[in-house]
Structure formats: structure tokens, C-alpha cells
Amino acid sequence: MAGIEHIEVDQDEADMRLDRWFKVHYPGLGFGALQKLLRSGQVRVDGGRVKSDTRVQPGQTVRIPPMQADHKKSGPIAGKALKHSPDAELLSRMLIYEDKRVFVLNKPAGMAVQGGSGVVRHIDKMLEAWTNQKGEKPRLVHRLDRDTSGVLVIARSRGAAQKLTEAFRHRTTKKTYWSLVKGMPRKNEDKISTWLVKEQTPDGDRMRVARHGEPDSDHAVSYYRVVDTVANRLTWLEMEPYTGRTHQLRVHALHIGHPIIGDPKYFIDDPNWEFPGGMQKRLHLHARHIDIPHPDGGRLKVTAPLPPHMVQSWNLLGFDADREDLAKD
């Protein structure tokens, strides 16, 4: 049995209920036992009596009376126990940036972010391998389509997730995608503004452009810029979604008459157009860069390398990805 402890509430525990705080720090302590400690005044916050539903704040001190050893975490918890698991190793290969608040992955094309029909393995489930010492599993704060590769930001804690989610909600995040599209747009850069609605098809859910005011439709805005082209037949577009609708960039590319190469849902077959030889028939859409407010202040800016099938296409077409990144800097 240990002596009295005083534990300071950290930033990621802001506004957490006290009973939840104890569940994280002392998982072996039952709710009934906690209630007894609270009623007798043995557990206090900043020296004052509290209840189980009291919300704690960063910097406050929780008084912990002597506890049985089995009330605390014992032995290696999930994060360490699974350090060499297949999931942890795969996540480590995807990792392109980390600090104490966030992970940033370069998600491979074909890897699902969350579970769904027919999905056996996905990143959300795999993140259990990185559970921290408090028993917190890293949290998703945004999504990428299964066939889209690139930057995926992961919050390492509850507090970081709240701030990152808020940044996406208030659109203070800038996301840049690279795509390869059929043909060449008439304008070198433009804004695309439509309404989108989801409809069910034999091949699964599909988004389509809707009329303004159509039931269940959402407004979607994207921007694009032509980076390079080959004989007006294939074009490298830099695309930025202002809103975050399902399949938004893919539908908008189709809407302007230039669908993304290899898109299994939105590339409309043209009898007069042949898929270029030497290129893989996979979706050529990559979340290249993100610029987002960091939970601790300042901005987090991360760039993800192109996936192998797009590297192959860029080399075949003579596109210089490094040159474009330097131009942006």
C-alpha cells in the first residue's frame, strides 16, 4: 500500500469528470470504493471536497489516499505490450511525423481508415497498438477514402483530438491534394461550387451533383490549379477542398469533365480514350500536404511522399514532384 499522493491534472484531461479521471489513472478502483473515498473526504481536488461528477481542470491537484497496489495499472499496458505487433509495425512504417500531441501517417492507397462492410483491417482498429500509459488509444480527427493515399493526422490524446477536430470544423486547416486527371481543364485555376447528395447504387454509395435545395444535399466547394500537362491528354492538378464532403474532389473532377485517372467510381468510360500504357489502373489521388493549427500553438505542416503507383506515373510522364514542392516553399 502506497502513501498519500498528489497528482496534477494535465492539459489533455481538461473538463474530464472525476470518476472518469480515476478510471484512467486507477482502473482497479471500483465506482463504489471511489464513492466511499469521496464521501469521507479522502479524495480532494485543490484541497476541497468533490463529487464523482466534478469536472477537473488542468493544473488542479487531486489528493489520492493510500491505495492497494491492484487499484493501479500493473505491468506493461497495451502500448508497450503490443509494441512489436504486426499492427504497430505497419503503423510505424506509415509514420512520417510525431510529437507528444500528434502522429501523422502517410496512408497507403487501399488501406481503409475505419471499418465497414467487407473491411477486415483498418487504421482505427490498428491504433489500439499505440494505446498510451493512461490507456488512451490515439484518435482519428479526419478521414481519407480507402483508395486515396496520403496525409492522415492522428491525435495522441483526448485534448489534442478536441483541438484538431475544432480546426477541421472551423476550416482553419489547409489540405492540398495531387491528382492526375483525364484531359486538360479550360481554365488553369478555378473554384468548383456544387451541391452533392449521396445515392445508393448496385456498386455501393455514390455521390452526385444535386440541385440547390435538393433534400439531403450538402454544399461543396473545391479549388484546383493546373501544375503540368502532357499533350492536353493528362493533367497534374493540385486540388484543395474547402468543405469536406464524401468523395468531394473525385465528384468535382468529374463535374468539370476531367475525372481522376483510375477512379473506380467516377471515371466514365470513353470509347475513344485508352488508359495509358505503363500506368497502373489505380486511383491517382493523394493527400500531399496539410497545414493545420497545432494543439500546442503554431502550425503543423507535413508533406507525404507519393505512393508507388503515382511515382511510376509521374516518372512515365516526366513530372518533377520535387520541383513543384520547392516552388511552393
TIFIDREN-276123 format. One record per residue: x, y, z of N, C-alpha, C in turn. Coordinates in pm, whole numbers, plus 50000, padded with zeros to 5 digits. Each point is the difference from the previous one (the first is absolute). Example, Ala and Ser with C-alpha at 12.3 -4.5 7.8 and 13.67 -1.06 7.14 Angstrom:
BEGIN
> n.px; n.py; n.pz; ca.px; ca.py; ca.pz; c.px; c.py; c.pz
> 51319; 49431; 50780; 49911; 50119; 50000; 50090; 50120; 50000 $
> 49965; 50105; 49928; 50082; 50119; 50006; 49923; 50109; 50073 $
***
This chain:
BEGIN
> n.px; n.py; n.pz; ca.px; ca.py; ca.pz; c.px; c.py; c.pz
> 50085; 49880; 50000; 49915; 50120; 50000; 50088; 50124; 50000 $
> 49976; 50091; 49906; 50081; 50121; 49988; 49945; 50108; 50091 $
> 50080; 50109; 50021; 49956; 50113; 50081; 49912; 50095; 49921 $
> 49972; 50114; 50061; 49917; 50101; 49934; 50075; 50059; 49880 $
> 49927; 50017; 49890; 50057; 50061; 49880; 49920; 50124; 49963 $
> 50067; 50092; 49931; 49932; 50117; 49944; 50035; 50005; 49851 $
> 49898; 49982; 49916; 50021; 49993; 49855; 49939; 50121; 49932 $
> 50079; 50064; 49915; 49952; 50119; 49928; 49927; 49958; 49872 $
> 49885; 50061; 49977; 49921; 49975; 49878; 50072; 50063; 49882 $
> 50018; 49924; 49892; 50074; 50057; 49887; 49905; 50058; 49894 $
> 50062; 50059; 49897; 49924; 50073; 49899; 49898; 49913; 49927 $
> 50033; 49875; 49977; 49911; 49912; 49925; 49882; 49950; 50082 $
> 49996; 50037; 50128; 49891; 49954; 50087; 49902; 50112; 50034 $
> 50009; 50109; 49926; 49913; 50116; 50025; 49852; 49960; 49993 $
> 49925; 50040; 50101; 49855; 49980; 50006; 49960; 49853; 50011 $
> 50090; 49913; 50039; 49968; 49858; 50018; 49931; 49978; 50134 $
> 49896; 49917; 50002; 49934; 49966; 50126; 50100; 49930; 50091 $
> 49988; 50023; 50131; 50094; 49942; 50094; 49995; 49847; 50000 $
> 49879; 49942; 49987; 49993; 49853; 49998; 50069; 49944; 49877 $
> 49991; 50073; 49887; 50071; 49957; 49880; 50151; 50015; 50018 $
> 50040; 50108; 50068; 50144; 50023; 50027; 50056; 49884; 50081 $
> 49924; 49954; 50102; 50045; 49886; 50080; 50002; 49872; 49918 $
> 49906; 49985; 49907; 49997; 49880; 49916; 50127; 49990; 49915 $
> 50050; 50117; 49955; 50123; 50004; 49920; 50122; 49972; 50085 $
> 50008; 50063; 50119; 50120; 49990; 50084; 49999; 49879; 50094 $
> 49880; 49959; 50043; 49988; 49890; 50096; 49890; 49904; 49954 $
> 50025; 49927; 49890; 49896; 49914; 49943; 49952; 49889; 50092 $
> 50081; 49966; 50102; 49960; 49893; 50092; 49910; 50047; 50113 $
> 49979; 50131; 50009; 49916; 50054; 50107; 49855; 50005; 49954 $
> 49912; 49924; 50063; 49860; 49995; 49962; 49926; 50129; 50033 $
> 49884; 50019; 49936; 49922; 50122; 50020; 49954; 50012; 50145 $
> 49957; 49889; 50059; 49956; 50003; 50139; 50111; 50041; 50095 $
> 50120; 49947; 49978; 50114; 50034; 50084; 50036; 50148; 49985 $
> 49991; 50051; 49878; 50028; 50142; 49977; 49899; 50087; 50074 $
> 49871; 49960; 49997; 49896; 50077; 50068; 50028; 50009; 50149 $
> 50047; 49892; 50061; 50033; 50000; 50143; 50113; 50099; 50029 $
> 50102; 49999; 49915; 50113; 50092; 50017; 49956; 50146; 49986 $
> 49907; 50023; 49908; 49951; 50137; 49980; 49915; 50045; 50119 $
> 49911; 49912; 50048; 49911; 50036; 50111; 50079; 50028; 50128 $
> 50108; 49926; 50019; 50081; 50017; 50122; 50102; 50113; 49986 $
> 50007; 50061; 49882; 50093; 50111; 49980; 50144; 49959; 49979 $
> 50023; 49871; 49979; 50139; 49955; 49977; 50051; 50039; 49863 $
> 49908; 50013; 49903; 50036; 50052; 49867; 49956; 50145; 49995 $
> 50093; 50089; 49967; 49969; 50142; 49991; 50065; 50059; 49875 $
> 49945; 50110; 49952; 50059; 50073; 49886; 50032; 50140; 50048 $
> 50129; 50036; 49990; 50049; 50129; 50051; 49957; 50021; 50146 $
> 49999; 49891; 50077; 49970; 50007; 50141; 49853; 50001; 50036 $
> 49912; 50003; 49900; 49857; 50007; 50028; 49930; 49868; 49973 $
> 49888; 49980; 50069; 49918; 49881; 49977; 49934; 50008; 49863 $
> 49984; 49885; 49937; 49943; 49994; 49864; 49909; 49878; 49987 $
> 49926; 49998; 49889; 49914; 49886; 49968; 50052; 49929; 49875 $
> 49942; 49884; 49970; 50049; 49920; 49886; 49980; 50071; 49867 $
> 49898; 50090; 49991; 49973; 50068; 49874; 50069; 50136; 49989 $
> 50087; 50032; 50100; 50077; 50124; 49993; 50091; 49998; 49877 $
> 50007; 50112; 49928; 50087; 50011; 49882; 50136; 50056; 50043 $
> 50105; 49928; 49970; 50135; 50046; 50036; 50058; 50086; 49888 $
> 50095; 50085; 50037; 50061; 50092; 49905; 50152; 49992; 50009 $
> 50070; 50030; 49891; 50147; 49995; 50001; 50059; 50085; 50112 $
> 50100; 49944; 50067; 50067; 50071; 50107; 49944; 49972; 50138 $
> 49878; 49946; 50007; 49944; 49964; 50131; 50074; 49877; 50054 $
> 49998; 49987; 50134; 50068; 49887; 50064; 49898; 49909; 50066 $
> 50009; 49872; 49969; 49910; 49900; 50058; 50074; 49928; 50113 $
> 49940; 50002; 50119; 50059; 49929; 50114; 49955; 49854; 49995 $
> 50097; 49911; 49999; 49974; 49856; 49993; 50042; 49936; 50132 $
> 49906; 49939; 50073; 50036; 49933; 50125; 50079; 49872; 49973 $
> 50055; 49937; 50104; 50072; 49873; 49978; 49913; 49899; 49926 $
> 50056; 49939; 49896; 49925; 49907; 49914; 50062; 49862; 50002 $
> 49917; 49898; 49983; 50051; 49866; 49978; 50070; 49996; 49864 $
> 50104; 49922; 49989; 50076; 49993; 49875; 49913; 49960; 49881 $
> 49900; 49913; 50025; 49920; 49953; 49887; 49899; 50103; 49951 $
> 49993; 50117; 50066; 49913; 50106; 49952; 50065; 50078; 49885 $
> 50132; 49988; 49991; 50073; 50072; 49896; 50025; 49908; 49881 $
> 50053; 50061; 49895; 50040; 49919; 49885; 50117; 49914; 50042 $
> 50003; 49876; 49953; 50112; 49912; 50035; 50055; 49936; 49873 $
> 50134; 49992; 49996; 50063; 49939; 49884; 49989; 50087; 49877 $
> 50050; 49954; 49884; 49995; 50077; 49877; 49857; 50012; 49950 $
> 49962; 50123; 49964; 49866; 50019; 49945; 50007; 49984; 49847 $
> 49885; 50017; 49937; 49987; 49965; 49859; 50110; 50055; 49911 $
> 50033; 50131; 50017; 50096; 50061; 49909; 50132; 49927; 49997 $
> 50050; 49959; 50119; 50128; 49930; 50004; 49984; 49852; 49967 $
> 49891; 49942; 50045; 49980; 49857; 49978; 49991; 49967; 49851 $
> 49946; 50094; 49923; 49980; 49974; 49857; 50104; 50069; 49913 $
> 50110; 50049; 50063; 50098; 50079; 49926; 50052; 49927; 49877 $
> 50014; 49869; 50007; 50055; 49925; 49888; 49892; 49918; 49928 $
> 49875; 50041; 50017; 49891; 49931; 49930; 50001; 50038; 49853 $
> 49939; 49920; 49913; 49992; 50035; 49858; 49935; 50135; 49976 $
> 49895; 50032; 50078; 49934; 50129; 49983; 50093; 50116; 50034 $
> 50072; 49987; 50111; 50091; 50107; 50041; 50112; 50018; 49898 $
> 50050; 49892; 49946; 50108; 50008; 49901; 49951; 50065; 49871 $
> 49878; 49967; 49958; 49946; 50061; 49878; 49976; 50149; 50021 $
> 49945; 50037; 50116; 49980; 50142; 50029; 50133; 50075; 50002 $
> 50103; 49938; 50055; 50132; 50063; 50005; 50055; 50026; 49860 $
> 49971; 49910; 49906; 50045; 50020; 49862; 49926; 50116; 49933 $
> 49876; 50024; 50043; 49921; 50110; 49943; 50038; 50135; 50062 $
> 50061; 49999; 50118; 50024; 50122; 50077; 50099; 50094; 49930 $
> 49958; 50126; 49980; 50090; 50098; 49937; 50027; 50120; 50091 $
> 49924; 50010; 50110; 50025; 50107; 50097; 49938; 49961; 50134 $
> 50066; 50039; 50110; 49940; 49981; 50132; 50057; 50101; 50098 $
> 49917; 50040; 50095; 50045; 50073; 50117; 49913; 49952; 50116 $
> 50004; 50068; 50113; 49928; 49950; 50118; 49849; 50012; 49986 $
> 49951; 50072; 49897; 49856; 50021; 49986; 49938; 49934; 49878 $
> 50080; 49979; 49896; 49943; 49946; 49876; 50091; 49897; 49934 $
> 49938; 49913; 49923; 50068; 49917; 49901; 49950; 50045; 49863 $
> 50084; 49992; 49899; 49954; 50020; 49862; 50046; 49879; 49919 $
> 49903; 49935; 49935; 50029; 49883; 49919; 49992; 50034; 49852 $
> 50073; 49923; 49919; 49982; 50002; 49855; 49921; 49874; 49966 $
> 49868; 50014; 49995; 49914; 49884; 49981; 50019; 49941; 49859 $
> 50019; 49869; 49990; 50012; 49938; 49868; 49865; 49996; 49928 $
> 50004; 50005; 49868; 49878; 49980; 49922; 49950; 49858; 50024 $
> 49869; 49985; 50019; 49941; 49869; 50022; 49981; 49965; 50146 $
> 50057; 50079; 50092; 49986; 49976; 50143; 49881; 50080; 50052 $
> 49902; 49933; 50062; 49883; 50068; 50054; 50036; 50074; 50129 $
> 49940; 50116; 50021; 50022; 50076; 50123; 49912; 49947; 50112 $
> 49876; 49963; 49967; 49907; 49946; 50099; 49936; 49873; 49948 $
> 49935; 49927; 50089; 49935; 49877; 49961; 49874; 50024; 49919 $
> 49953; 49894; 49935; 49880; 50007; 49918; 49975; 49865; 49938 $
> 49906; 49995; 49910; 49967; 49875; 49934; 50120; 49942; 49926 $
> 50037; 49877; 50035; 50110; 49933; 49932; 50139; 50044; 50044 $
> 50009; 50093; 50096; 50130; 50050; 50045; 50049; 49915; 50117 $
> 50113; 49935; 49983; 50056; 49914; 50104; 50102; 50074; 50085 $
> 50083; 50081; 49936; 50106; 50072; 50069; 49990; 50148; 49967 $
> 50004; 50084; 50102; 49993; 50144; 49975; 50080; 50075; 50105 $
> 50035; 50124; 49969; 50090; 50077; 50085; 49941; 50026; 50139 $
> 49872; 50032; 50008; 49939; 50028; 50129; 50019; 49884; 50098 $
> 49983; 49878; 49952; 50020; 49881; 50084; 50147; 49980; 50032 $
> 50086; 50023; 49901; 50144; 49981; 50019; 50057; 50094; 50105 $
> 49939; 50118; 50017; 50050; 50099; 50095; 49996; 49952; 50144 $
> 49927; 49892; 50026; 50000; 49943; 50135; 50140; 49956; 50041 $
> 50084; 49971; 49900; 50138; 49958; 50028; 50083; 50115; 50057 $
> 49953; 50123; 49986; 50073; 50116; 50051; 49930; 50062; 50122 $
> 49921; 49923; 50071; 49937; 50049; 50122; 50108; 50047; 50098 $
> 49977; 50116; 50063; 50106; 50056; 50087; 49990; 49951; 50144 $
> 50086; 50053; 50087; 50008; 49954; 50138; 49872; 50027; 50079 $
> 49918; 50095; 49953; 49873; 50028; 50066; 49886; 49916; 49945 $
> 50033; 49911; 49907; 49895; 49919; 49940; 49926; 50070; 49888 $
> 50054; 50113; 49951; 49936; 50074; 49891; 50049; 49951; 49865 $
> 49906; 49963; 49915; 50032; 49964; 49862; 50004; 50128; 49916 $
> 50098; 50015; 49911; 50002; 50117; 49911; 49868; 50012; 49922 $
> 49962; 50123; 49970; 49869; 50025; 49940; 50010; 50057; 49859 $
> 49912; 49952; 49912; 49985; 50059; 49868; 49935; 50137; 50012 $
> 50044; 50097; 49921; 49936; 50132; 50000; 49950; 50039; 49861 $
> 50035; 49921; 49899; 49944; 50019; 49865; 50015; 49868; 49925 $
> 49955; 49994; 49877; 49995; 49875; 49925; 50062; 50017; 49861 $
> 50038; 49889; 49940; 50036; 49992; 49859; 49926; 49882; 49940 $
> 49960; 50011; 49873; 49939; 49887; 49932; 50097; 49882; 49999 $
> 49946; 49883; 49994; 50083; 49879; 50002; 50104; 50001; 49888 $
> 49962; 50044; 49879; 50092; 49996; 49886; 50088; 50124; 49990 $
> 49979; 50099; 50087; 50082; 50121; 50001; 50115; 49981; 50097 $
> 50119; 50039; 49959; 50119; 49989; 50086; 50031; 50136; 50061 $
> 50094; 50001; 50095; 50055; 50126; 50046; 49980; 50034; 50145 $
> 50012; 50130; 50030; 50007; 50053; 50135; 49875; 49969; 50082 $
> 50021; 49935; 50114; 49893; 49970; 50094; 50048; 50040; 50140 $
> 49933; 50099; 50059; 50038; 50051; 50132; 49927; 49922; 50109 $
> 50075; 49958; 50100; 49947; 49922; 50112; 50031; 50073; 50130 $
> 49898; 50019; 50084; 50022; 50062; 50131; 50046; 49894; 50099 $
> 50098; 50034; 50080; 50054; 49903; 50096; 49922; 49998; 50131 $
> 49911; 50099; 50019; 49926; 50008; 50125; 49865; 50066; 49979 $
> 49917; 49993; 50102; 49867; 50059; 49995; 50005; 50151; 49976 $
> 50090; 50069; 50074; 50010; 50145; 49986; 50047; 50042; 49862 $
> 50098; 49929; 49947; 50050; 50031; 49865; 49891; 49977; 49897 $
> 49922; 49893; 50018; 49891; 49970; 49906; 49897; 50112; 49998 $
> 49966; 50055; 50116; 49902; 50108; 50006; 50047; 50120; 49920 $
> 50126; 50037; 50016; 50052; 50119; 49931; 50014; 49977; 49850 $
> 50047; 49883; 49960; 50015; 49970; 49858; 49864; 49990; 49931 $
> 49904; 49936; 50066; 49866; 49990; 49943; 49939; 50138; 49982 $
> 50023; 50087; 50095; 49950; 50138; 49991; 50062; 50072; 49880 $
> 50129; 49975; 49975; 50067; 50063; 49885; 49937; 49957; 49868 $
> 49964; 49871; 49989; 49933; 49953; 49878; 49859; 50059; 49991 $
> 49930; 50007; 50114; 49862; 50051; 49999; 49997; 50147; 49958 $
> 50097; 50079; 50048; 50002; 50143; 49971; 50079; 50033; 49873 $
> 50047; 49897; 49930; 50068; 50015; 49871; 50122; 50091; 50007 $
> 50076; 49984; 50109; 50127; 50069; 50011; 50115; 49909; 49955 $
> 49962; 49889; 49939; 50096; 49902; 49949; 50005; 50010; 49848 $
> 50120; 49996; 49944; 50016; 50000; 49855; 50053; 49864; 49957 $
> 49922; 49930; 49917; 50039; 49868; 49950; 50026; 50010; 49849 $
> 50114; 49951; 49958; 50037; 50003; 49859; 50012; 49858; 49947 $
> 49930; 49973; 49891; 50003; 49868; 49935; 50063; 50012; 49862 $
> 50067; 49893; 49959; 50048; 49990; 49863; 49919; 49892; 49929 $
> 49963; 50029; 49877; 49924; 49903; 49921; 50048; 50002; 49856 $
> 49970; 49892; 49930; 50025; 49991; 49857; 49865; 49979; 49934 $
> 49964; 50092; 49910; 49867; 49995; 49941; 50006; 49984; 49849 $
> 49890; 49956; 49945; 49985; 49984; 49856; 49983; 50138; 49936 $
> 50071; 50023; 49887; 49987; 50126; 49927; 50065; 50116; 50073 $
> 49961; 50121; 49960; 50054; 50120; 50063; 49888; 50102; 50017 $
> 49979; 50049; 50122; 49895; 50100; 50023; 50022; 50126; 49916 $
> 49891; 50065; 49966; 50006; 50121; 49917; 50069; 50113; 50076 $
> 49975; 50009; 50130; 50063; 50103; 50082; 50117; 49941; 50078 $
> 50108; 50077; 50015; 50116; 49952; 50073; 49974; 49988; 50150 $
> 49906; 50078; 50049; 49959; 49987; 50140; 49857; 50049; 50013 $
> 49928; 49942; 50096; 49859; 50035; 50011; 49943; 49950; 50133 $
> 49881; 50048; 50030; 49924; 49955; 50115; 49884; 49915; 49950 $
> 49974; 49890; 50069; 49886; 49913; 49965; 49903; 50003; 50118 $
> 49878; 50040; 49973; 49898; 50012; 50105; 49874; 49928; 49956 $
> 49962; 49895; 50071; 49880; 49922; 49965; 49931; 49955; 50128 $
> 49884; 49936; 49981; 49933; 49928; 50107; 50017; 49852; 49971 $
> 50028; 49920; 50104; 50021; 49857; 49983; 49900; 49922; 50084 $
> 49957; 49887; 49948; 49909; 49913; 50073; 50045; 49856; 49982 $
> 49981; 49920; 50104; 50039; 49859; 49994; 49883; 49916; 49949 $
> 50029; 49907; 49911; 49898; 49908; 49953; 50056; 49859; 49999 $
> 49911; 49902; 50020; 50041; 49861; 50001; 49995; 49943; 49859 $
> 50104; 49925; 49965; 50008; 49935; 49870; 50037; 49854; 50021 $
> 49990; 49916; 49897; 50040; 49859; 50014; 50146; 49984; 50042 $
> 50083; 50104; 49972; 50142; 49995; 50035; 50029; 50072; 50132 $
> 49896; 50029; 50078; 50020; 50068; 50127; 49962; 50147; 49992 $
> 50021; 50071; 50110; 49965; 50142; 50005; 50083; 50080; 49900 $
> 49934; 50097; 49937; 50065; 50085; 49901; 49946; 50141; 50016 $
> 50085; 50099; 49987; 49959; 50139; 50008; 49971; 50054; 49860 $
> 49904; 50089; 49992; 49972; 50066; 49872; 49970; 50147; 50024 $
> 50018; 50080; 49896; 49969; 50142; 50008; 49848; 50016; 50004 $
> 49953; 50081; 50095; 49856; 50017; 50022; 49957; 50143; 49970 $
> 49871; 50019; 49992; 49944; 50134; 49984; 50006; 50072; 50135 $
> 50015; 50130; 49996; 49997; 50080; 50122; 49865; 49980; 50070 $
> 50006; 49959; 50125; 49877; 49980; 50074; 49946; 49858; 49995 $
> 50067; 49913; 49926; 49955; 49861; 49993; 50014; 49936; 50138 $
> 49901; 49922; 50043; 50005; 49938; 50133; 50130; 49922; 50024 $
> 50055; 50015; 50120; 50120; 49929; 50046; 50128; 50040; 49927 $
> 49996; 50106; 49922; 50120; 50042; 49929; 50083; 50095; 50087 $
> 50132; 50002; 49974; 50091; 50088; 50073; 50083; 50082; 49902 $
> 50026; 50124; 50039; 50082; 50087; 49915; 50146; 49956; 50006 $
> 50066; 49998; 49887; 50140; 49958; 49992; 50078; 50098; 49914 $
> 50117; 50041; 50051; 50084; 50096; 49930; 50143; 49947; 49993 $
> 50057; 50002; 49880; 50138; 49958; 49979; 50071; 50102; 49910 $
> 50132; 49999; 50009; 50081; 50083; 49913; 50102; 49909; 49930 $
> 50039; 50038; 49878; 50103; 49923; 49931; 50095; 50094; 49927 $
> 50119; 49947; 49970; 50101; 50072; 49923; 50074; 49900; 49912 $
> 50017; 50033; 49874; 50076; 49915; 49908; 50149; 50017; 50030 $
> 50068; 49888; 50025; 50144; 50003; 50026; 50078; 49967; 49873 $
> 49958; 49895; 49930; 50070; 49957; 49879; 49905; 49915; 49917 $
> 50031; 49985; 49872; 49914; 49920; 49911; 50085; 49933; 49894 $
> 49946; 49893; 49944; 50066; 49928; 49891; 49906; 49999; 49881 $
> 50032; 50080; 49900; 49925; 50004; 49874; 49849; 50021; 50022 $
> 49965; 50072; 50105; 49859; 50025; 50033; 49920; 49871; 50021 $
> 50071; 49889; 50018; 49933; 49871; 50015; 49990; 49957; 50146 $
> 50103; 50035; 50076; 50003; 49970; 50144; 50051; 50125; 50071 $
> 49940; 50032; 50115; 50037; 50121; 50072; 50021; 49972; 50149 $
> 50106; 50057; 50050; 50030; 49996; 50142; 49931; 50119; 50064 $
> 49903; 49972; 50086; 49927; 50106; 50070; 50038; 50003; 50147 $
> 50015; 50121; 50052; 50007; 50020; 50144; 49860; 50042; 50043 $
> 49941; 49927; 50095; 49862; 50025; 50038; 49991; 50028; 50150 $
> 49910; 50091; 50037; 49979; 50035; 50140; 49850; 49996; 50032 $
> 49957; 49911; 50087; 49860; 49999; 50041; 49977; 50103; 50110 $
> 49907; 50092; 49979; 49965; 50096; 50105; 49903; 49936; 50098 $
> 49905; 49923; 49948; 49912; 49921; 50083; 50052; 49857; 50001 $
> 49938; 49913; 50078; 50052; 49864; 50013; 49893; 49895; 49976 $
> 49938; 50002; 49884; 49894; 49905; 49969; 50058; 49868; 49949 $
> 49922; 49893; 50012; 50042; 49869; 49952; 50032; 50005; 49851 $
> 50115; 49948; 49962; 50042; 49990; 49858; 50000; 50136; 49929 $
> 50011; 50108; 50075; 49982; 50133; 49942; 50090; 50029; 49880 $
> 50130; 49980; 50014; 50092; 50032; 49890; 49975; 49910; 49880 $
> 49966; 49877; 50026; 49977; 49905; 49891; 49876; 50039; 49919 $
> 49894; 50040; 50070; 49878; 50041; 49931; 50021; 50133; 49929 $
> 50073; 50092; 50062; 50024; 50130; 49938; 50087; 49988; 49875 $
> 50097; 49908; 50003; 50082; 49978; 49881; 49912; 49951; 49885 $
> 49910; 49908; 50030; 49907; 49950; 49898; 49908; 50112; 49954 $
> 49954; 50084; 50092; 49906; 50107; 49967; 50057; 50097; 49898 $
> 50131; 50029; 50006; 50059; 50092; 49903; 50046; 49928; 49873 $
> 49969; 49870; 49992; 50031; 49924; 49879; 50137; 49939; 49996 $
> 50067; 49992; 50117; 50136; 49947; 50004; 50015; 49905; 50118 $
> 49940; 49880; 49989; 50004; 49905; 50111; 50143; 49956; 50033 $
> 50019; 49959; 50125; 50132; 49957; 50046; 50032; 49862; 49945 $
> 50120; 49986; 49948; 50045; 49874; 49940; 49992; 49887; 50102 $
> 49945; 49887; 49956; 49994; 49881; 50082; 49890; 50000; 50104 $
> 49909; 50098; 49996; 49892; 50006; 50099; 49894; 49896; 49966 $
> 49981; 49899; 50086; 49906; 49893; 49969; 49853; 50042; 50006 $
> 49970; 50112; 50066; 49862; 50044; 50013; 49961; 50112; 49904 $
> 50094; 50090; 49971; 49961; 50122; 49930; 50071; 50021; 49865 $
> 50082; 49907; 49958; 50061; 50014; 49867; 49905; 49941; 49897 $
> 49945; 50085; 49917; 49903; 49957; 49899; 50075; 49951; 49876 $
> 49972; 49876; 49961; 50068; 49942; 49883; 49970; 50080; 49873 $
> 50103; 50021; 49923; 49988; 50069; 49871; 50056; 49906; 49893 $
> 49918; 49957; 49902; 50048; 49905; 49899; 50119; 50053; 49919 $
> 50020; 50131; 49999; 50111; 50058; 49924; 50123; 50028; 50086 $
> 49996; 49954; 50126; 50112; 50028; 50090; 50055; 49870; 50054 $
> 50131; 49983; 49991; 50065; 49879; 50049; 50084; 50032; 50122 $
> 49998; 49909; 50098; 50080; 50020; 50121; 50147; 49992; 49960 $
> 50082; 50098; 50043; 50141; 50004; 49958; 50077; 49874; 50037 $
> 50076; 49949; 49908; 50083; 49883; 50026; 50109; 50033; 50100 $
> 50033; 49902; 50085; 50105; 50020; 50100; 49952; 50062; 50130 $
> 49871; 50033; 50005; 49944; 50058; 50123; 49904; 49901; 50065 $
> 49998; 50000; 50132; 49910; 49910; 50072; 49860; 50060; 50006 $
> 49902; 49915; 49981; 49861; 50047; 50001; 49950; 50007; 50144 $
> 50055; 50100; 50073; 49964; 50025; 50139; 49971; 50149; 50016 $
> 49925; 50035; 50102; 49964; 50139; 50022; 50124; 50087; 50017 $
> 50011; 50104; 49918; 50114; 50092; 50006; 49957; 50126; 50077 $
> 49978; 49982; 50130; 49964; 50111; 50088; 50076; 49982; 50131 $
> 50075; 50103; 50037; 50091; 49990; 50115; 49990; 50125; 50086 $
> 49977; 49982; 50129; 50000; 50113; 50095; 50146; 50037; 50025 $
> 50047; 50099; 49925; 50143; 50032; 49997; 50048; 50079; 50122 $
> 49919; 50096; 50046; 50050; 50092; 50102; 49886; 50045; 50091 $
> 50032; 50023; 50127; 49903; 50057; 50092; 50066; 50111; 50080 $
> 49924; 50105; 50025; 50043; 50115; 50079; 49887; 50025; 50100 $
> 50024; 49967; 50127; 49893; 50000; 50100; 50051; 50062; 50130 $
> 49914; 50073; 50073; 50042; 50050; 50130; 50041; 49885; 50092 $
> 50117; 50013; 50061; 50048; 49897; 50093; 49929; 50016; 50134 $
> 49967; 49890; 50069; 49932; 50011; 50129; 50074; 50085; 50103 $
> 50133; 50010; 49988; 50079; 50078; 50095; 50034; 50139; 49948 $
> 49940; 50040; 49886; 50028; 50131; 49942; 50088; 49990; 49877 $
> 49997; 50102; 49917; 50074; 49997; 49874; 49928; 49915; 49898 $
> 50071; 49966; 49894; 49941; 49921; 49892; 50080; 49872; 49979 $
> 49928; 49892; 49970; 50062; 49873; 49964; 49990; 49986; 49849 $
> 50115; 49985; 49934; 50004; 49987; 49855; 50076; 49874; 49963 $
> 49931; 49909; 49931; 50061; 49870; 49967; 49968; 49965; 49855 $
> 50100; 49948; 49930; 49985; 49956; 49861; 50025; 49849; 49992 $
> 49915; 49930; 49925; 50010; 49854; 49987; 50053; 49963; 49862 $
> 50101; 49912; 49992; 50050; 49953; 49871; 49890; 49930; 49920 $
> 50012; 50006; 49869; 49902; 49935; 49912; 50005; 49849; 50017 $
> 49887; 49931; 49979; 49998; 49854; 50006; 50070; 49943; 49876 $
> 50044; 49874; 50006; 50076; 49942; 49889; 49933; 50010; 49864 $
> 49867; 49979; 49992; 49937; 50002; 49868; 49999; 50140; 49940 $
> 49996; 50103; 50086; 50004; 50137; 49948; 50143; 50043; 49967 $
> 50098; 49950; 50077; 50141; 50025; 49965; 50027; 49943; 49861 $
> 49950; 49879; 49975; 50017; 49937; 49869; 49939; 50086; 49889 $
> 49880; 50051; 50022; 49934; 50083; 49899; 50072; 50133; 49980 $
> 50043; 50062; 50111; 50072; 50129; 49989; 50130; 49982; 49921 $
> 50069; 49889; 50026; 50124; 49974; 49925; 49971; 49977; 49853 $
> 49895; 49925; 49971; 49962; 49970; 49862; 49966; 50128; 49923 $
> 49933; 50093; 50068; 49955; 50123; 49934; 50102; 50113; 50007 $
> 50107; 49979; 50074; 50105; 50102; 50010; 49966; 50113; 50095 $
> 49909; 49977; 50095; 49965; 50102; 50099; 50106; 50001; 50111 $
> 50038; 50120; 50046; 50102; 50014; 50104; 49934; 50043; 50131 $
> 49971; 49904; 50085; 49933; 50030; 50128; 50087; 50085; 50090 $
> 50130; 49977; 50002; 50089; 50078; 50085; 50002; 50145; 49959 $
> 49997; 50027; 49872; 50002; 50139; 49951; 49876; 50074; 50048 $
> 49886; 49934; 49997; 49877; 50066; 50041; 50000; 50029; 50149 $
> 50053; 49908; 50081; 50008; 50025; 50143; 50090; 50119; 50031 $
> 50112; 50012; 49928; 50090; 50112; 50021; 49932; 50131; 49961 $
> 49920; 49996; 49892; 49931; 50121; 49955; 49900; 50047; 50105 $
> 49936; 49905; 50070; 49902; 50036; 50103; 50068; 50060; 50122 $
> 50120; 49951; 50033; 50071; 50051; 50116; 50044; 50145; 49977 $
***
